[in-house]
């Protein structure tokens, strides 16, 4: 199991723990990290506020 899985993802954890990962050091890639980072990017781009129509404001 990847340590990031148990302690949680953050940029700081990535820098600390992934530098010790044999696979990450050899290949520079990690499918689990790619998955987590794409999930985080998707959460940031998700629109959490629905569009307000002009009619809703009474104009």
N, CA, C and O atoms as a Maestro MAE file, in Angstrom:
{
 s_m_m2io_version
 :::
 2.0.0
}

f_m_ct {
 s_m_title
 :::
 protein
 m_atom[236] {
  # First column is atom index #
  i_m_mmod_type
  r_m_x_coord
  r_m_y_coord
  r_m_z_coord
  i_m_residue_number
  s_m_chain_name
  s_m_pdb_residue_name
  s_m_pdb_atom_name
  i_m_atomic_number
  :::
  1 25 0.853 -1.192 0.000 1 A "UNK " " N  " 7
  2 3 0.000 0.000 0.000 1 A "UNK " " CA " 6
  3 2 0.892 1.246 0.000 1 A "UNK " " C  " 6
  4 15 1.910 1.312 0.689 1 A "UNK " " O  " 8
  5 25 0.479 2.205 -0.781 2 A "UNK " " N  " 7
  6 3 1.183 3.487 -0.852 2 A "UNK " " CA " 6
  7 2 0.961 4.254 0.455 2 A "UNK " " C  " 6
  8 15 -0.153 4.281 0.979 2 A "UNK " " O  " 8
  9 25 2.019 4.874 0.978 3 A "UNK " " N  " 7
  10 3 1.884 5.614 2.251 3 A "UNK " " CA " 6
  11 2 0.947 6.811 2.108 3 A "UNK " " C  " 6
  12 15 0.270 7.187 3.066 3 A "UNK " " O  " 8
  13 25 0.904 7.402 0.933 4 A "UNK " " N  " 7
  14 3 0.004 8.539 0.685 4 A "UNK " " CA " 6
  15 2 -1.452 8.102 0.887 4 A "UNK " " C  " 6
  16 15 -2.291 8.888 1.326 4 A "UNK " " O  " 8
  17 25 -1.736 6.836 0.557 5 A "UNK " " N  " 7
  18 3 -3.084 6.310 0.755 5 A "UNK " " CA " 6
  19 2 -3.479 6.335 2.221 5 A "UNK " " C  " 6
  20 15 -4.624 6.643 2.552 5 A "UNK " " O  " 8
  21 25 -2.541 6.014 3.100 6 A "UNK " " N  " 7
  22 3 -2.880 5.939 4.522 6 A "UNK " " CA " 6
  23 2 -2.800 7.289 5.232 6 A "UNK " " C  " 6
  24 15 -3.581 7.539 6.150 6 A "UNK " " O  " 8
  25 25 -1.870 8.171 4.829 7 A "UNK " " N  " 7
  26 3 -1.735 9.452 5.543 7 A "UNK " " CA " 6
  27 2 -2.510 10.579 4.894 7 A "UNK " " C  " 6
  28 15 -2.770 11.599 5.533 7 A "UNK " " O  " 8
  29 25 -2.885 10.413 3.625 8 A "UNK " " N  " 7
  30 3 -3.635 11.463 2.925 8 A "UNK " " CA " 6
  31 2 -2.745 12.250 1.986 8 A "UNK " " C  " 6
  32 15 -1.554 12.435 2.237 8 A "UNK " " O  " 8
  33 25 -3.339 12.707 0.907 9 A "UNK " " N  " 7
  34 3 -2.592 13.427 -0.118 9 A "UNK " " CA " 6
  35 2 -2.463 14.901 0.226 9 A "UNK " " C  " 6
  36 15 -3.427 15.542 0.646 9 A "UNK " " O  " 8
  37 25 -1.272 15.422 0.044 10 A "UNK " " N  " 7
  38 3 -1.021 16.858 0.035 10 A "UNK " " CA " 6
  39 2 0.276 17.058 -0.740 10 A "UNK " " C  " 6
  40 15 1.058 16.120 -0.893 10 A "UNK " " O  " 8
  41 25 0.506 18.255 -1.222 11 A "UNK " " N  " 7
  42 3 1.746 18.530 -1.949 11 A "UNK " " CA " 6
  43 2 2.953 18.250 -1.053 11 A "UNK " " C  " 6
  44 15 3.967 17.723 -1.511 11 A "UNK " " O  " 8
  45 25 2.835 18.604 0.220 12 A "UNK " " N  " 7
  46 3 3.941 18.387 1.163 12 A "UNK " " CA " 6
  47 2 4.210 16.895 1.348 12 A "UNK " " C  " 6
  48 15 5.360 16.459 1.315 12 A "UNK " " O  " 8
  49 25 3.139 16.111 1.544 13 A "UNK " " N  " 7
  50 3 3.302 14.669 1.683 13 A "UNK " " CA " 6
  51 2 3.894 14.058 0.420 13 A "UNK " " C  " 6
  52 15 4.706 13.135 0.489 13 A "UNK " " O  " 8
  53 25 3.485 14.573 -0.729 14 A "UNK " " N  " 7
  54 3 4.023 14.084 -1.993 14 A "UNK " " CA " 6
  55 2 5.528 14.313 -2.040 14 A "UNK " " C  " 6
  56 15 6.280 13.406 -2.397 14 A "UNK " " O  " 8
  57 25 5.980 15.524 -1.682 15 A "UNK " " N  " 7
  58 3 7.411 15.828 -1.716 15 A "UNK " " CA " 6
  59 2 8.189 14.951 -0.736 15 A "UNK " " C  " 6
  60 15 9.271 14.462 -1.061 15 A "UNK " " O  " 8
  61 25 7.641 14.755 0.459 16 A "UNK " " N  " 7
  62 3 8.352 13.994 1.486 16 A "UNK " " CA " 6
  63 2 8.390 12.505 1.156 16 A "UNK " " C  " 6
  64 15 9.462 11.902 1.123 16 A "UNK " " O  " 8
  65 25 7.242 11.922 0.917 17 A "UNK " " N  " 7
  66 3 7.155 10.463 0.838 17 A "UNK " " CA " 6
  67 2 7.386 9.898 -0.556 17 A "UNK " " C  " 6
  68 15 7.881 8.779 -0.690 17 A "UNK " " O  " 8
  69 25 7.041 10.644 -1.587 18 A "UNK " " N  " 7
  70 3 7.229 10.097 -2.932 18 A "UNK " " CA " 6
  71 2 8.697 10.105 -3.333 18 A "UNK " " C  " 6
  72 15 9.101 9.340 -4.209 18 A "UNK " " O  " 8
  73 25 9.504 10.961 -2.705 19 A "UNK " " N  " 7
  74 3 10.929 10.962 -3.011 19 A "UNK " " CA " 6
  75 2 11.603 9.682 -2.518 19 A "UNK " " C  " 6
  76 15 12.681 9.331 -2.999 19 A "UNK " " O  " 8
  77 25 10.983 8.976 -1.559 20 A "UNK " " N  " 7
  78 3 11.507 7.705 -1.071 20 A "UNK " " CA " 6
  79 2 10.937 6.509 -1.825 20 A "UNK " " C  " 6
  80 15 11.397 5.383 -1.636 20 A "UNK " " O  " 8
  81 25 9.949 6.740 -2.668 21 A "UNK " " N  " 7
  82 3 9.283 5.649 -3.384 21 A "UNK " " CA " 6
  83 2 10.171 5.160 -4.532 21 A "UNK " " C  " 6
  84 15 10.575 5.940 -5.394 21 A "UNK " " O  " 8
  85 25 10.465 3.872 -4.529 22 A "UNK " " N  " 7
  86 3 11.342 3.288 -5.550 22 A "UNK " " CA " 6
  87 2 10.757 3.458 -6.947 22 A "UNK " " C  " 6
  88 15 11.467 3.841 -7.878 22 A "UNK " " O  " 8
  89 25 9.474 3.176 -7.094 23 A "UNK " " N  " 7
  90 3 8.820 3.278 -8.410 23 A "UNK " " CA " 6
  91 2 8.829 4.725 -8.899 23 A "UNK " " C  " 6
  92 15 9.149 4.991 -10.057 23 A "UNK " " O  " 8
  93 25 8.479 5.652 -8.018 24 A "UNK " " N  " 7
  94 3 8.420 7.064 -8.403 24 A "UNK " " CA " 6
  95 2 9.807 7.582 -8.765 24 A "UNK " " C  " 6
  96 15 9.944 8.355 -9.714 24 A "UNK " " O  " 8
  97 25 10.846 7.169 -8.022 25 A "UNK " " N  " 7
  98 3 12.214 7.609 -8.326 25 A "UNK " " CA " 6
  99 2 12.692 7.057 -9.661 25 A "UNK " " C  " 6
  100 15 13.350 7.761 -10.427 25 A "UNK " " O  " 8
  101 25 12.361 5.788 -9.942 26 A "UNK " " N  " 7
  102 3 12.840 5.164 -11.185 26 A "UNK " " CA " 6
  103 2 12.089 5.655 -12.407 26 A "UNK " " C  " 6
  104 15 12.697 5.930 -13.441 26 A "UNK " " O  " 8
  105 25 10.774 5.767 -12.297 27 A "UNK " " N  " 7
  106 3 9.970 6.086 -13.482 27 A "UNK " " CA " 6
  107 2 9.528 7.542 -13.530 27 A "UNK " " C  " 6
  108 15 9.258 8.077 -14.606 27 A "UNK " " O  " 8
  109 25 9.454 8.184 -12.367 28 A "UNK " " N  " 7
  110 3 8.936 9.553 -12.317 28 A "UNK " " CA " 6
  111 2 7.426 9.601 -12.457 28 A "UNK " " C  " 6
  112 15 6.836 10.674 -12.588 28 A "UNK " " O  " 8
  113 25 6.798 8.418 -12.427 29 A "UNK " " N  " 7
  114 3 5.347 8.344 -12.599 29 A "UNK " " CA " 6
  115 2 4.730 7.562 -11.457 29 A "UNK " " C  " 6
  116 15 5.360 6.678 -10.877 29 A "UNK " " O  " 8
  117 25 3.501 7.899 -11.146 30 A "UNK " " N  " 7
  118 3 2.746 7.156 -10.151 30 A "UNK " " CA " 6
  119 2 1.279 7.260 -10.539 30 A "UNK " " C  " 6
  120 15 0.700 8.346 -10.526 30 A "UNK " " O  " 8
  121 25 0.693 6.142 -10.878 31 A "UNK " " N  " 7
  122 3 -0.707 6.144 -11.309 31 A "UNK " " CA " 6
  123 2 -1.639 6.612 -10.193 31 A "UNK " " C  " 6
  124 15 -2.626 7.300 -10.452 31 A "UNK " " O  " 8
  125 25 -1.325 6.241 -8.960 32 A "UNK " " N  " 7
  126 3 -2.166 6.648 -7.832 32 A "UNK " " CA " 6
  127 2 -2.115 8.163 -7.644 32 A "UNK " " C  " 6
  128 15 -3.149 8.794 -7.424 32 A "UNK " " O  " 8
  129 25 -0.924 8.748 -7.728 33 A "UNK " " N  " 7
  130 3 -0.797 10.210 -7.621 33 A "UNK " " CA " 6
  131 2 -1.525 10.894 -8.766 33 A "UNK " " C  " 6
  132 15 -2.210 11.896 -8.564 33 A "UNK " " O  " 8
  133 25 -1.375 10.350 -9.969 34 A "UNK " " N  " 7
  134 3 -2.060 10.932 -11.127 34 A "UNK " " CA " 6
  135 2 -3.563 10.922 -10.913 34 A "UNK " " C  " 6
  136 15 -4.253 11.891 -11.229 34 A "UNK " " O  " 8
  137 25 -4.062 9.822 -10.374 35 A "UNK " " N  " 7
  138 3 -5.494 9.715 -10.072 35 A "UNK " " CA " 6
  139 2 -5.908 10.764 -9.038 35 A "UNK " " C  " 6
  140 15 -6.897 11.471 -9.233 35 A "UNK " " O  " 8
  141 25 -5.153 10.869 -7.938 36 A "UNK " " N  " 7
  142 3 -5.493 11.823 -6.876 36 A "UNK " " CA " 6
  143 2 -5.450 13.256 -7.374 36 A "UNK " " C  " 6
  144 15 -6.354 14.044 -7.096 36 A "UNK " " O  " 8
  145 25 -4.393 13.595 -8.117 37 A "UNK " " N  " 7
  146 3 -4.262 14.969 -8.592 37 A "UNK " " CA " 6
  147 2 -5.341 15.316 -9.621 37 A "UNK " " C  " 6
  148 15 -5.802 16.457 -9.668 37 A "UNK " " O  " 8
  149 25 -5.742 14.355 -10.436 38 A "UNK " " N  " 7
  150 3 -6.808 14.646 -11.396 38 A "UNK " " CA " 6
  151 2 -8.135 14.808 -10.667 38 A "UNK " " C  " 6
  152 15 -8.972 15.616 -11.068 38 A "UNK " " O  " 8
  153 25 -8.328 14.045 -9.603 39 A "UNK " " N  " 7
  154 3 -9.546 14.155 -8.799 39 A "UNK " " CA " 6
  155 2 -9.613 15.523 -8.104 39 A "UNK " " C  " 6
  156 15 -10.674 16.145 -8.045 39 A "UNK " " O  " 8
  157 25 -8.484 15.977 -7.586 40 A "UNK " " N  " 7
  158 3 -8.420 17.284 -6.925 40 A "UNK " " CA " 6
  159 2 -8.670 18.399 -7.935 40 A "UNK " " C  " 6
  160 15 -9.410 19.341 -7.650 40 A "UNK " " O  " 8
  161 25 -8.051 18.295 -9.125 41 A "UNK " " N  " 7
  162 3 -8.272 19.304 -10.167 41 A "UNK " " CA " 6
  163 2 -9.730 19.355 -10.579 41 A "UNK " " C  " 6
  164 15 -10.274 20.433 -10.817 41 A "UNK " " O  " 8
  165 25 -10.360 18.206 -10.665 42 A "UNK " " N  " 7
  166 3 -11.774 18.150 -11.037 42 A "UNK " " CA " 6
  167 2 -12.640 18.813 -9.974 42 A "UNK " " C  " 6
  168 15 -13.626 19.474 -10.298 42 A "UNK " " O  " 8
  169 25 -12.276 18.640 -8.703 43 A "UNK " " N  " 7
  170 3 -13.033 19.265 -7.624 43 A "UNK " " CA " 6
  171 2 -12.903 20.783 -7.657 43 A "UNK " " C  " 6
  172 15 -13.862 21.492 -7.353 43 A "UNK " " O  " 8
  173 25 -11.717 21.292 -8.027 44 A "UNK " " N  " 7
  174 3 -11.521 22.734 -8.083 44 A "UNK " " CA " 6
  175 2 -12.265 23.353 -9.253 44 A "UNK " " C  " 6
  176 15 -12.741 24.485 -9.165 44 A "UNK " " O  " 8
  177 25 -12.365 22.609 -10.350 45 A "UNK " " N  " 7
  178 3 -13.020 23.180 -11.527 45 A "UNK " " CA " 6
  179 2 -14.522 23.009 -11.489 45 A "UNK " " C  " 6
  180 15 -15.241 23.625 -12.275 45 A "UNK " " O  " 8
  181 25 -15.005 22.164 -10.569 46 A "UNK " " N  " 7
  182 3 -16.450 21.957 -10.478 46 A "UNK " " CA " 6
  183 2 -17.118 23.245 -9.981 46 A "UNK " " C  " 6
  184 15 -16.673 23.852 -9.007 46 A "UNK " " O  " 8
  185 25 -18.160 23.637 -10.645 47 A "UNK " " N  " 7
  186 3 -18.877 24.854 -10.273 47 A "UNK " " CA " 6
  187 2 -19.822 24.530 -9.118 47 A "UNK " " C  " 6
  188 15 -20.808 23.814 -9.293 47 A "UNK " " O  " 8
  189 25 -19.515 25.059 -7.947 48 A "UNK " " N  " 7
  190 3 -20.332 24.741 -6.785 48 A "UNK " " CA " 6
  191 2 -21.528 25.680 -6.640 48 A "UNK " " C  " 6
  192 15 -22.423 25.432 -5.832 48 A "UNK " " O  " 8
  193 25 -21.540 26.768 -7.431 49 A "UNK " " N  " 7
  194 3 -22.645 27.725 -7.367 49 A "UNK " " CA " 6
  195 2 -23.405 27.692 -8.674 49 A "UNK " " C  " 6
  196 15 -22.831 27.958 -9.730 49 A "UNK " " O  " 8
  197 25 -24.660 27.377 -8.625 50 A "UNK " " N  " 7
  198 3 -25.437 27.373 -9.872 50 A "UNK " " CA " 6
  199 2 -25.554 28.787 -10.431 50 A "UNK " " C  " 6
  200 15 -25.524 29.778 -9.701 50 A "UNK " " O  " 8
  201 25 -25.686 28.839 -11.719 51 A "UNK " " N  " 7
  202 3 -25.832 30.137 -12.371 51 A "UNK " " CA " 6
  203 2 -27.120 30.811 -11.902 51 A "UNK " " C  " 6
  204 15 -28.164 30.167 -11.794 51 A "UNK " " O  " 8
  205 25 -27.037 32.101 -11.627 52 A "UNK " " N  " 7
  206 3 -28.224 32.868 -11.241 52 A "UNK " " CA " 6
  207 2 -28.740 33.561 -12.501 52 A "UNK " " C  " 6
  208 15 -28.016 34.296 -13.175 52 A "UNK " " O  " 8
  209 25 -29.962 33.314 -12.783 53 A "UNK " " N  " 7
  210 3 -30.552 33.930 -13.968 53 A "UNK " " CA " 6
  211 2 -30.960 35.361 -13.633 53 A "UNK " " C  " 6
  212 15 -31.290 35.675 -12.489 53 A "UNK " " O  " 8
  213 25 -30.933 36.212 -14.636 54 A "UNK " " N  " 7
  214 3 -31.317 37.603 -14.441 54 A "UNK " " CA " 6
  215 2 -32.757 37.681 -13.940 54 A "UNK " " C  " 6
  216 15 -33.076 38.524 -13.101 54 A "UNK " " O  " 8
  217 25 -33.627 36.810 -14.446 55 A "UNK " " N  " 7
  218 3 -35.027 36.799 -14.029 55 A "UNK " " CA " 6
  219 2 -35.170 36.520 -12.534 55 A "UNK " " C  " 6
  220 15 -36.090 37.022 -11.889 55 A "UNK " " O  " 8
  221 25 -34.242 35.707 -11.980 56 A "UNK " " N  " 7
  222 3 -34.301 35.368 -10.566 56 A "UNK " " CA " 6
  223 2 -34.022 36.578 -9.672 56 A "UNK " " C  " 6
  224 15 -34.430 36.607 -8.511 56 A "UNK " " O  " 8
  225 25 -33.332 37.567 -10.218 57 A "UNK " " N  " 7
  226 3 -33.001 38.752 -9.431 57 A "UNK " " CA " 6
  227 2 -34.117 39.803 -9.483 57 A "UNK " " C  " 6
  228 15 -34.044 40.818 -8.789 57 A "UNK " " O  " 8
  229 25 -35.121 39.570 -10.283 58 A "UNK " " N  " 7
  230 3 -36.228 40.513 -10.362 58 A "UNK " " CA " 6
  231 2 -36.034 41.599 -11.388 58 A "UNK " " C  " 6
  232 15 -36.757 42.595 -11.369 58 A "UNK " " O  " 8
  233 25 -35.071 41.438 -12.293 59 A "UNK " " N  " 7
  234 3 -34.856 42.438 -13.339 59 A "UNK " " CA " 6
  235 2 -35.696 42.160 -14.533 59 A "UNK " " C  " 6
  236 15 -35.641 42.904 -15.513 59 A "UNK " " O  " 8
  :::
 }
 m_bond[235] {
  # First column is bond index #
  i_m_from
  i_m_to
  i_m_order
  :::
  1 1 2 1
  2 2 3 1
  3 3 4 2
  4 3 5 1
  5 5 6 1
  6 6 7 1
  7 7 8 2
  8 7 9 1
  9 9 10 1
  10 10 11 1
  11 11 12 2
  12 11 13 1
  13 13 14 1
  14 14 15 1
  15 15 16 2
  16 15 17 1
  17 17 18 1
  18 18 19 1
  19 19 20 2
  20 19 21 1
  21 21 22 1
  22 22 23 1
  23 23 24 2
  24 23 25 1
  25 25 26 1
  26 26 27 1
  27 27 28 2
  28 27 29 1
  29 29 30 1
  30 30 31 1
  31 31 32 2
  32 31 33 1
  33 33 34 1
  34 34 35 1
  35 35 36 2
  36 35 37 1
  37 37 38 1
  38 38 39 1
  39 39 40 2
  40 39 41 1
  41 41 42 1
  42 42 43 1
  43 43 44 2
  44 43 45 1
  45 45 46 1
  46 46 47 1
  47 47 48 2
  48 47 49 1
  49 49 50 1
  50 50 51 1
  51 51 52 2
  52 51 53 1
  53 53 54 1
  54 54 55 1
  55 55 56 2
  56 55 57 1
  57 57 58 1
  58 58 59 1
  59 59 60 2
  60 59 61 1
  61 61 62 1
  62 62 63 1
  63 63 64 2
  64 63 65 1
  65 65 66 1
  66 66 67 1
  67 67 68 2
  68 67 69 1
  69 69 70 1
  70 70 71 1
  71 71 72 2
  72 71 73 1
  73 73 74 1
  74 74 75 1
  75 75 76 2
  76 75 77 1
  77 77 78 1
  78 78 79 1
  79 79 80 2
  80 79 81 1
  81 81 82 1
  82 82 83 1
  83 83 84 2
  84 83 85 1
  85 85 86 1
  86 86 87 1
  87 87 88 2
  88 87 89 1
  89 89 90 1
  90 90 91 1
  91 91 92 2
  92 91 93 1
  93 93 94 1
  94 94 95 1
  95 95 96 2
  96 95 97 1
  97 97 98 1
  98 98 99 1
  99 99 100 2
  100 99 101 1
  101 101 102 1
  102 102 103 1
  103 103 104 2
  104 103 105 1
  105 105 106 1
  106 106 107 1
  107 107 108 2
  108 107 109 1
  109 109 110 1
  110 110 111 1
  111 111 112 2
  112 111 113 1
  113 113 114 1
  114 114 115 1
  115 115 116 2
  116 115 117 1
  117 117 118 1
  118 118 119 1
  119 119 120 2
  120 119 121 1
  121 121 122 1
  122 122 123 1
  123 123 124 2
  124 123 125 1
  125 125 126 1
  126 126 127 1
  127 127 128 2
  128 127 129 1
  129 129 130 1
  130 130 131 1
  131 131 132 2
  132 131 133 1
  133 133 134 1
  134 134 135 1
  135 135 136 2
  136 135 137 1
  137 137 138 1
  138 138 139 1
  139 139 140 2
  140 139 141 1
  141 141 142 1
  142 142 143 1
  143 143 144 2
  144 143 145 1
  145 145 146 1
  146 146 147 1
  147 147 148 2
  148 147 149 1
  149 149 150 1
  150 150 151 1
  151 151 152 2
  152 151 153 1
  153 153 154 1
  154 154 155 1
  155 155 156 2
  156 155 157 1
  157 157 158 1
  158 158 159 1
  159 159 160 2
  160 159 161 1
  161 161 162 1
  162 162 163 1
  163 163 164 2
  164 163 165 1
  165 165 166 1
  166 166 167 1
  167 167 168 2
  168 167 169 1
  169 169 170 1
  170 170 171 1
  171 171 172 2
  172 171 173 1
  173 173 174 1
  174 174 175 1
  175 175 176 2
  176 175 177 1
  177 177 178 1
  178 178 179 1
  179 179 180 2
  180 179 181 1
  181 181 182 1
  182 182 183 1
  183 183 184 2
  184 183 185 1
  185 185 186 1
  186 186 187 1
  187 187 188 2
  188 187 189 1
  189 189 190 1
  190 190 191 1
  191 191 192 2
  192 191 193 1
  193 193 194 1
  194 194 195 1
  195 195 196 2
  196 195 197 1
  197 197 198 1
  198 198 199 1
  199 199 200 2
  200 199 201 1
  201 201 202 1
  202 202 203 1
  203 203 204 2
  204 203 205 1
  205 205 206 1
  206 206 207 1
  207 207 208 2
  208 207 209 1
  209 209 210 1
  210 210 211 1
  211 211 212 2
  212 211 213 1
  213 213 214 1
  214 214 215 1
  215 215 216 2
  216 215 217 1
  217 217 218 1
  218 218 219 1
  219 219 220 2
  220 219 221 1
  221 221 222 1
  222 222 223 1
  223 223 224 2
  224 223 225 1
  225 225 226 1
  226 226 227 1
  227 227 228 2
  228 227 229 1
  229 229 230 1
  230 230 231 1
  231 231 232 2
  232 231 233 1
  233 233 234 1
  234 234 235 1
  235 235 236 2
  :::
 }
}
